Amino acid sequence: MDHSAVLALFDRDMREGASPYSPDAVVERVGGVVRHVDSEQGWNGVLWSDLTDEDADEAIAAQVRHFTALGREFEWKLYGHDRPHDLGRRLRAAGFTPEPEETLMIAEVGGAELDAEPPPGVELRLVTDRAGVDLVVDVHEQAFGTDGSRLRHQLLAQLSGDPDTVVAVVAVAGDVPVSSARMEFTPGTRFAGLWGGGTVEAWRGRGIYRALVAYRARVAADRGYRYLQVDASDQSRPILQRLGFAPLTTTTPYVYGAS
């Protein structure tokens, strides 16, 4: 895989040319910024920018004014290769708070390991309804320690409004949800995005996360996607590397308006 070429393709298809994440959202280009505007329960933020030393501060201020006027908390999704080189410093100076850095990792579907299965006693179930979404959110809140209201709203909207754009799966031991993950598709691109993979603490280290990646990779292969994309934490990065994913750059969420 040509890392530079794939990163450029990712920037073009998934950031600069991004599609809305939900049926009610819009993607807008204003000057050198591409932003995603959704309801208060959805994801609001900046996906891509092409800025210089001269115009970066005003572009940042313009986005703050726009989302503040809407009453929205929003995120500026900064990648390690974005310019200007001190964009992160400028965002902090404008009142943004950085969250933990992650690694953008990409694998070719044909080169990923697809045969990993869950451990004995654990079953993977495809999520198709509200009850399944509740299980995904329950795992999310336990695994990450964060409120899952926004995730619930997003998944329900996708499953009811455009079900071909998302696959969600939950791992259960008996009737107890122990891990979950989802995959999002953008028609017309070559990338399938892996999101939200999390396992309840007592069940970590048993290969469930690996099985969830393999399950989603098989679905992506069946649908004809060429690449799998993950924003990987330090915990998941080594697992993903063993599955055939390569680190291409870093990504850091800068959040504005969090209470």
PEBEL-V814123 format. One record per pair of residues at least 24 apart in sequence whose C-alpha atoms are under 8 Angstrom apart, sorted by the first residue. I is the first residue (numbers start at 0). J is the second residue. Records with the same first field share a line. If there is no record, write none. Layout:
I->J + J
This chain:
0->107
2->247
3->247
6->247
9->190
10->47
12->188
13->188 + 190
14->46 + 47
15->46 + 47 + 48
17->46
18->185
21->153 + 156 + 157
22->156 + 157 + 160 + 161
31->58
32->58
39->71
40->148 + 149 + 152 + 153
41->149 + 152 + 153
42->73
43->71 + 72 + 73 + 74
44->73 + 74 + 75 + 76
45->73 + 74 + 75 + 76
46->75 + 76 + 77
47->76 + 77
48->81 + 82
49->81 + 82
50->82 + 83
51->82 + 83
52->83
55->83 + 86
56->89
59->90 + 93
60->93
63->255
67->256
71->256
72->254 + 255 + 256 + 257
73->254 + 255 + 256
74->252 + 253 + 254 + 255
75->252 + 253 + 254
76->250 + 251 + 252 + 253
77->250 + 251 + 252 + 253
78->248 + 249 + 250 + 251
79->248 + 249 + 250
80->248 + 249
90->253
91->253
94->255
95->253 + 254 + 255 + 256
96->253 + 254 + 255
97->251 + 252 + 253 + 254
98->251 + 252 + 253 + 254
99->251 + 252
100->232 + 249 + 250 + 251 + 252
101->230 + 231 + 232 + 233 + 249 + 250 + 251
102->229 + 230 + 231 + 232 + 233 + 236 + 246 + 247 + 248 + 249 + 250
103->228 + 229 + 230 + 231 + 246 + 247 + 248 + 249 + 250
104->228 + 229 + 230 + 231 + 239 + 244 + 245 + 246 + 247 + 248
105->226 + 227 + 228 + 229 + 244 + 245 + 246 + 247
106->226 + 227 + 228 + 243 + 244 + 245
107->225 + 226 + 227 + 243 + 244
108->216 + 219 + 220 + 224 + 225 + 226 + 227
109->220 + 225
110->243
111->213 + 216 + 242 + 243 + 244
112->213 + 242 + 243
113->213 + 214 + 216 + 217
114->210 + 213
115->209 + 210 + 213 + 214
116->206 + 207 + 209 + 210 + 213
117->206 + 207 + 209 + 210 + 211
118->205 + 206 + 207
120->172 + 173
121->170 + 171 + 172 + 173
122->170 + 171 + 172 + 173
123->168 + 169 + 170 + 171 + 211
124->168 + 169 + 170 + 171
125->166 + 167 + 168 + 169
126->166 + 167 + 168 + 169
127->158 + 167
128->155 + 158
129->155
131->169
134->169 + 176
135->167 + 168 + 169 + 176 + 178 + 179 + 180
137->176
138->176 + 177 + 178 + 179 + 197 + 198 + 199
139->178 + 179 + 195 + 197 + 198
141->199 + 200
142->197 + 198 + 199 + 200
143->197
166->215
168->211
170->207
177->202
178->207 + 208
179->211
180->211
181->215
182->215
188->224
189->224 + 225 + 226
190->224 + 225 + 226 + 227 + 228
191->219 + 224 + 226 + 227 + 228
192->227 + 228 + 229
193->227 + 228 + 229 + 230
194->229 + 230
209->238 + 239 + 242
